[in-house]
């Protein structure tokens, strides 16, 4: 399971259980990791074509 997915799932579970602040932080960290990974893949593809 990818790291970003684990962070988002754990964040959602914590938010539901009642640890909203911690859950929100984990959700945002998961989203940031996902976006950074996607940008890295796109940059890597652009360089490999040249």
HTML snippet that shows the backbone in 3Dmol.js (N, CA, C, O; Angstrom):
<script src="https://3Dmol.org/build/3Dmol-min.js"></script>
<div id="view" style="width:600px;height:400px;position:relative"></div>
<script>
const pdb = `
ATOM      1  N   UNK A   1       0.839  -1.177   0.000  1.00  0.00           N
ATOM      2  CA  UNK A   1       0.000   0.000   0.000  1.00  0.00           C
ATOM      3  C   UNK A   1       0.886   1.242   0.000  1.00  0.00           C
ATOM      4  O   UNK A   1       1.834   1.321   0.781  1.00  0.00           O
ATOM      5  N   UNK A   2       0.594   2.202  -0.853  1.00  0.00           N
ATOM      6  CA  UNK A   2       1.434   3.408  -0.887  1.00  0.00           C
ATOM      7  C   UNK A   2       1.324   4.231   0.398  1.00  0.00           C
ATOM      8  O   UNK A   2       0.306   4.210   1.089  1.00  0.00           O
ATOM      9  N   UNK A   3       2.401   4.953   0.694  1.00  0.00           N
ATOM     10  CA  UNK A   3       2.466   5.752   1.919  1.00  0.00           C
ATOM     11  C   UNK A   3       1.350   6.783   1.988  1.00  0.00           C
ATOM     12  O   UNK A   3       0.734   6.961   3.039  1.00  0.00           O
ATOM     13  N   UNK A   4       1.083   7.464   0.874  1.00  0.00           N
ATOM     14  CA  UNK A   4       0.060   8.510   0.883  1.00  0.00           C
ATOM     15  C   UNK A   4      -1.312   7.936   1.212  1.00  0.00           C
ATOM     16  O   UNK A   4      -2.100   8.571   1.913  1.00  0.00           O
ATOM     17  N   UNK A   5      -1.598   6.750   0.714  1.00  0.00           N
ATOM     18  CA  UNK A   5      -2.895   6.133   0.978  1.00  0.00           C
ATOM     19  C   UNK A   5      -3.024   5.733   2.443  1.00  0.00           C
ATOM     20  O   UNK A   5      -4.084   5.911   3.043  1.00  0.00           O
ATOM     21  N   UNK A   6      -1.966   5.201   3.014  1.00  0.00           N
ATOM     22  CA  UNK A   6      -1.969   4.830   4.434  1.00  0.00           C
ATOM     23  C   UNK A   6      -2.206   6.063   5.300  1.00  0.00           C
ATOM     24  O   UNK A   6      -3.008   6.023   6.233  1.00  0.00           O
ATOM     25  N   UNK A   7      -1.504   7.167   4.991  1.00  0.00           N
ATOM     26  CA  UNK A   7      -1.659   8.384   5.785  1.00  0.00           C
ATOM     27  C   UNK A   7      -3.082   8.927   5.701  1.00  0.00           C
ATOM     28  O   UNK A   7      -3.646   9.349   6.710  1.00  0.00           O
ATOM     29  N   UNK A   8      -3.662   8.919   4.505  1.00  0.00           N
ATOM     30  CA  UNK A   8      -5.023   9.434   4.352  1.00  0.00           C
ATOM     31  C   UNK A   8      -6.026   8.554   5.083  1.00  0.00           C
ATOM     32  O   UNK A   8      -6.924   9.063   5.754  1.00  0.00           O
ATOM     33  N   UNK A   9      -5.881   7.235   4.961  1.00  0.00           N
ATOM     34  CA  UNK A   9      -6.816   6.311   5.630  1.00  0.00           C
ATOM     35  C   UNK A   9      -6.713   6.459   7.147  1.00  0.00           C
ATOM     36  O   UNK A   9      -7.733   6.542   7.830  1.00  0.00           O
ATOM     37  N   UNK A  10      -5.497   6.493   7.675  1.00  0.00           N
ATOM     38  CA  UNK A  10      -5.316   6.651   9.123  1.00  0.00           C
ATOM     39  C   UNK A  10      -5.868   8.000   9.571  1.00  0.00           C
ATOM     40  O   UNK A  10      -6.486   8.093  10.632  1.00  0.00           O
ATOM     41  N   UNK A  11      -5.652   9.042   8.778  1.00  0.00           N
ATOM     42  CA  UNK A  11      -6.176  10.366   9.121  1.00  0.00           C
ATOM     43  C   UNK A  11      -7.682  10.389   9.164  1.00  0.00           C
ATOM     44  O   UNK A  11      -8.268  10.985  10.067  1.00  0.00           O
ATOM     45  N   UNK A  12      -8.327   9.741   8.193  1.00  0.00           N
ATOM     46  CA  UNK A  12      -9.793   9.688   8.183  1.00  0.00           C
ATOM     47  C   UNK A  12     -10.310   8.909   9.383  1.00  0.00           C
ATOM     48  O   UNK A  12     -11.282   9.320  10.017  1.00  0.00           O
ATOM     49  N   UNK A  13      -9.669   7.789   9.699  1.00  0.00           N
ATOM     50  CA  UNK A  13     -10.097   6.995  10.857  1.00  0.00           C
ATOM     51  C   UNK A  13      -9.951   7.804  12.139  1.00  0.00           C
ATOM     52  O   UNK A  13     -10.853   7.801  12.976  1.00  0.00           O
ATOM     53  N   UNK A  14      -8.826   8.499  12.305  1.00  0.00           N
ATOM     54  CA  UNK A  14      -8.635   9.311  13.508  1.00  0.00           C
ATOM     55  C   UNK A  14      -9.644  10.447  13.574  1.00  0.00           C
ATOM     56  O   UNK A  14     -10.129  10.779  14.656  1.00  0.00           O
ATOM     57  N   UNK A  15      -9.968  11.047  12.429  1.00  0.00           N
ATOM     58  CA  UNK A  15     -10.955  12.130  12.420  1.00  0.00           C
ATOM     59  C   UNK A  15     -12.328  11.607  12.825  1.00  0.00           C
ATOM     60  O   UNK A  15     -13.070  12.293  13.528  1.00  0.00           O
ATOM     61  N   UNK A  16     -12.671  10.396  12.385  1.00  0.00           N
ATOM     62  CA  UNK A  16     -13.969   9.808  12.737  1.00  0.00           C
ATOM     63  C   UNK A  16     -14.011   9.452  14.220  1.00  0.00           C
ATOM     64  O   UNK A  16     -15.022   9.666  14.889  1.00  0.00           O
ATOM     65  N   UNK A  17     -12.902   8.905  14.731  1.00  0.00           N
ATOM     66  CA  UNK A  17     -12.856   8.472  16.128  1.00  0.00           C
ATOM     67  C   UNK A  17     -12.910   9.661  17.084  1.00  0.00           C
ATOM     68  O   UNK A  17     -13.408   9.533  18.203  1.00  0.00           O
ATOM     69  N   UNK A  18     -12.406  10.810  16.655  1.00  0.00           N
ATOM     70  CA  UNK A  18     -12.479  11.976  17.529  1.00  0.00           C
ATOM     71  C   UNK A  18     -11.184  12.748  17.641  1.00  0.00           C
ATOM     72  O   UNK A  18     -11.140  13.801  18.277  1.00  0.00           O
ATOM     73  N   UNK A  19     -10.129  12.236  17.029  1.00  0.00           N
ATOM     74  CA  UNK A  19      -8.854  12.946  17.036  1.00  0.00           C
ATOM     75  C   UNK A  19      -8.757  13.782  15.759  1.00  0.00           C
ATOM     76  O   UNK A  19      -7.900  13.547  14.907  1.00  0.00           O
ATOM     77  N   UNK A  20      -9.649  14.754  15.648  1.00  0.00           N
ATOM     78  CA  UNK A  20      -9.768  15.538  14.424  1.00  0.00           C
ATOM     79  C   UNK A  20      -8.516  16.281  14.040  1.00  0.00           C
ATOM     80  O   UNK A  20      -8.150  16.308  12.865  1.00  0.00           O
ATOM     81  N   UNK A  21      -7.842  16.892  15.013  1.00  0.00           N
ATOM     82  CA  UNK A  21      -6.634  17.664  14.706  1.00  0.00           C
ATOM     83  C   UNK A  21      -5.541  16.787  14.133  1.00  0.00           C
ATOM     84  O   UNK A  21      -4.932  17.128  13.119  1.00  0.00           O
ATOM     85  N   UNK A  22      -5.289  15.659  14.776  1.00  0.00           N
ATOM     86  CA  UNK A  22      -4.263  14.735  14.296  1.00  0.00           C
ATOM     87  C   UNK A  22      -4.685  14.135  12.962  1.00  0.00           C
ATOM     88  O   UNK A  22      -3.864  13.983  12.057  1.00  0.00           O
ATOM     89  N   UNK A  23      -5.957  13.795  12.843  1.00  0.00           N
ATOM     90  CA  UNK A  23      -6.463  13.225  11.597  1.00  0.00           C
ATOM     91  C   UNK A  23      -6.313  14.183  10.436  1.00  0.00           C
ATOM     92  O   UNK A  23      -5.907  13.783   9.345  1.00  0.00           O
ATOM     93  N   UNK A  24      -6.640  15.446  10.662  1.00  0.00           N
ATOM     94  CA  UNK A  24      -6.501  16.451   9.602  1.00  0.00           C
ATOM     95  C   UNK A  24      -5.051  16.591   9.152  1.00  0.00           C
ATOM     96  O   UNK A  24      -4.768  16.694   7.958  1.00  0.00           O
ATOM     97  N   UNK A  25      -4.143  16.594  10.111  1.00  0.00           N
ATOM     98  CA  UNK A  25      -2.725  16.722   9.775  1.00  0.00           C
ATOM     99  C   UNK A  25      -2.271  15.542   8.924  1.00  0.00           C
ATOM    100  O   UNK A  25      -1.571  15.726   7.928  1.00  0.00           O
ATOM    101  N   UNK A  26      -2.668  14.327   9.312  1.00  0.00           N
ATOM    102  CA  UNK A  26      -2.262  13.150   8.545  1.00  0.00           C
ATOM    103  C   UNK A  26      -2.878  13.153   7.147  1.00  0.00           C
ATOM    104  O   UNK A  26      -2.227  12.751   6.183  1.00  0.00           O
ATOM    105  N   UNK A  27      -4.117  13.601   7.032  1.00  0.00           N
ATOM    106  CA  UNK A  27      -4.762  13.676   5.719  1.00  0.00           C
ATOM    107  C   UNK A  27      -3.983  14.645   4.829  1.00  0.00           C
ATOM    108  O   UNK A  27      -3.708  14.334   3.670  1.00  0.00           O
ATOM    109  N   UNK A  28      -3.628  15.807   5.357  1.00  0.00           N
ATOM    110  CA  UNK A  28      -2.896  16.790   4.554  1.00  0.00           C
ATOM    111  C   UNK A  28      -1.502  16.292   4.196  1.00  0.00           C
ATOM    112  O   UNK A  28      -1.032  16.525   3.082  1.00  0.00           O
ATOM    113  N   UNK A  29      -0.838  15.614   5.119  1.00  0.00           N
ATOM    114  CA  UNK A  29       0.484  15.054   4.808  1.00  0.00           C
ATOM    115  C   UNK A  29       0.356  14.022   3.691  1.00  0.00           C
ATOM    116  O   UNK A  29       1.182  13.984   2.779  1.00  0.00           O
ATOM    117  N   UNK A  30      -0.681  13.183   3.763  1.00  0.00           N
ATOM    118  CA  UNK A  30      -0.908  12.197   2.706  1.00  0.00           C
ATOM    119  C   UNK A  30      -1.151  12.842   1.361  1.00  0.00           C
ATOM    120  O   UNK A  30      -0.629  12.377   0.347  1.00  0.00           O
ATOM    121  N   UNK A  31      -1.937  13.909   1.333  1.00  0.00           N
ATOM    122  CA  UNK A  31      -2.210  14.618   0.078  1.00  0.00           C
ATOM    123  C   UNK A  31      -0.921  15.248  -0.459  1.00  0.00           C
ATOM    124  O   UNK A  31      -0.667  15.204  -1.662  1.00  0.00           O
ATOM    125  N   UNK A  32      -0.117  15.826   0.414  1.00  0.00           N
ATOM    126  CA  UNK A  32       1.140  16.439  -0.017  1.00  0.00           C
ATOM    127  C   UNK A  32       2.085  15.390  -0.591  1.00  0.00           C
ATOM    128  O   UNK A  32       2.719  15.625  -1.620  1.00  0.00           O
ATOM    129  N   UNK A  33       2.186  14.238   0.064  1.00  0.00           N
ATOM    130  CA  UNK A  33       3.047  13.161  -0.444  1.00  0.00           C
ATOM    131  C   UNK A  33       2.557  12.693  -1.808  1.00  0.00           C
ATOM    132  O   UNK A  33       3.365  12.436  -2.701  1.00  0.00           O
ATOM    133  N   UNK A  34       1.239  12.579  -1.979  1.00  0.00           N
ATOM    134  CA  UNK A  34       0.670  12.176  -3.260  1.00  0.00           C
ATOM    135  C   UNK A  34       1.017  13.184  -4.357  1.00  0.00           C
ATOM    136  O   UNK A  34       1.454  12.794  -5.440  1.00  0.00           O
ATOM    137  N   UNK A  35       0.826  14.465  -4.085  1.00  0.00           N
ATOM    138  CA  UNK A  35       1.092  15.507  -5.083  1.00  0.00           C
ATOM    139  C   UNK A  35       2.577  15.544  -5.435  1.00  0.00           C
ATOM    140  O   UNK A  35       2.926  15.648  -6.610  1.00  0.00           O
ATOM    141  N   UNK A  36       3.444  15.462  -4.448  1.00  0.00           N
ATOM    142  CA  UNK A  36       4.884  15.476  -4.700  1.00  0.00           C
ATOM    143  C   UNK A  36       5.284  14.266  -5.551  1.00  0.00           C
ATOM    144  O   UNK A  36       6.108  14.384  -6.458  1.00  0.00           O
ATOM    145  N   UNK A  37       4.703  13.116  -5.257  1.00  0.00           N
ATOM    146  CA  UNK A  37       4.990  11.929  -6.051  1.00  0.00           C
ATOM    147  C   UNK A  37       4.526  12.074  -7.490  1.00  0.00           C
ATOM    148  O   UNK A  37       5.244  11.688  -8.413  1.00  0.00           O
ATOM    149  N   UNK A  38       3.340  12.624  -7.692  1.00  0.00           N
ATOM    150  CA  UNK A  38       2.830  12.821  -9.052  1.00  0.00           C
ATOM    151  C   UNK A  38       3.686  13.814  -9.823  1.00  0.00           C
ATOM    152  O   UNK A  38       3.973  13.597 -11.000  1.00  0.00           O
ATOM    153  N   UNK A  39       4.095  14.897  -9.178  1.00  0.00           N
ATOM    154  CA  UNK A  39       4.957  15.882  -9.839  1.00  0.00           C
ATOM    155  C   UNK A  39       6.290  15.238 -10.208  1.00  0.00           C
ATOM    156  O   UNK A  39       6.816  15.476 -11.295  1.00  0.00           O
ATOM    157  N   UNK A  40       6.828  14.435  -9.318  1.00  0.00           N
ATOM    158  CA  UNK A  40       8.087  13.744  -9.613  1.00  0.00           C
ATOM    159  C   UNK A  40       7.959  12.804 -10.802  1.00  0.00           C
ATOM    160  O   UNK A  40       8.867  12.727 -11.630  1.00  0.00           O
ATOM    161  N   UNK A  41       6.847  12.093 -10.895  1.00  0.00           N
ATOM    162  CA  UNK A  41       6.629  11.197 -12.027  1.00  0.00           C
ATOM    163  C   UNK A  41       6.523  11.993 -13.321  1.00  0.00           C
ATOM    164  O   UNK A  41       7.117  11.619 -14.332  1.00  0.00           O
ATOM    165  N   UNK A  42       5.768  13.092 -13.293  1.00  0.00           N
ATOM    166  CA  UNK A  42       5.612  13.906 -14.496  1.00  0.00           C
ATOM    167  C   UNK A  42       6.932  14.521 -14.945  1.00  0.00           C
ATOM    168  O   UNK A  42       7.215  14.562 -16.143  1.00  0.00           O
ATOM    169  N   UNK A  43       7.738  14.996 -14.013  1.00  0.00           N
ATOM    170  CA  UNK A  43       9.040  15.568 -14.352  1.00  0.00           C
ATOM    171  C   UNK A  43       9.957  14.479 -14.906  1.00  0.00           C
ATOM    172  O   UNK A  43      10.694  14.715 -15.863  1.00  0.00           O
ATOM    173  N   UNK A  44       9.911  13.295 -14.310  1.00  0.00           N
ATOM    174  CA  UNK A  44      10.727  12.181 -14.798  1.00  0.00           C
ATOM    175  C   UNK A  44      10.350  11.772 -16.207  1.00  0.00           C
ATOM    176  O   UNK A  44      11.226  11.462 -17.013  1.00  0.00           O
ATOM    177  N   UNK A  45       9.072  11.765 -16.518  1.00  0.00           N
ATOM    178  CA  UNK A  45       8.635  11.411 -17.865  1.00  0.00           C
ATOM    179  C   UNK A  45       9.076  12.456 -18.875  1.00  0.00           C
ATOM    180  O   UNK A  45       9.481  12.119 -19.988  1.00  0.00           O
ATOM    181  N   UNK A  46       8.999  13.723 -18.490  1.00  0.00           N
ATOM    182  CA  UNK A  46       9.410  14.801 -19.396  1.00  0.00           C
ATOM    183  C   UNK A  46      10.890  14.717 -19.723  1.00  0.00           C
ATOM    184  O   UNK A  46      11.280  14.969 -20.863  1.00  0.00           O
ATOM    185  N   UNK A  47      11.705  14.378 -18.772  1.00  0.00           N
ATOM    186  CA  UNK A  47      13.148  14.290 -18.998  1.00  0.00           C
ATOM    187  C   UNK A  47      13.505  13.045 -19.796  1.00  0.00           C
ATOM    188  O   UNK A  47      14.444  13.086 -20.591  1.00  0.00           O
ATOM    189  N   UNK A  48      12.796  11.954 -19.614  1.00  0.00           N
ATOM    190  CA  UNK A  48      13.136  10.723 -20.315  1.00  0.00           C
ATOM    191  C   UNK A  48      12.806  10.793 -21.806  1.00  0.00           C
ATOM    192  O   UNK A  48      13.392  10.056 -22.599  1.00  0.00           O
ATOM    193  N   UNK A  49      11.881  11.663 -22.195  1.00  0.00           N
ATOM    194  CA  UNK A  49      11.520  11.791 -23.607  1.00  0.00           C
ATOM    195  C   UNK A  49      12.574  12.548 -24.395  1.00  0.00           C
ATOM    196  O   UNK A  49      12.688  12.374 -25.608  1.00  0.00           O
ATOM    197  N   UNK A  50      13.352  13.392 -23.711  1.00  0.00           N
ATOM    198  CA  UNK A  50      14.309  14.249 -24.410  1.00  0.00           C
ATOM    199  C   UNK A  50      15.537  13.465 -24.791  1.00  0.00           C
ATOM    200  O   UNK A  50      16.461  14.016 -25.390  1.00  0.00           O
TER     201      UNK A  50
END
`;
const viewer = $3Dmol.createViewer("view");
viewer.addModel(pdb, "pdb");
viewer.setStyle({}, {cartoon: {color: "spectrum"}});
viewer.zoomTo();
viewer.render();
</script>
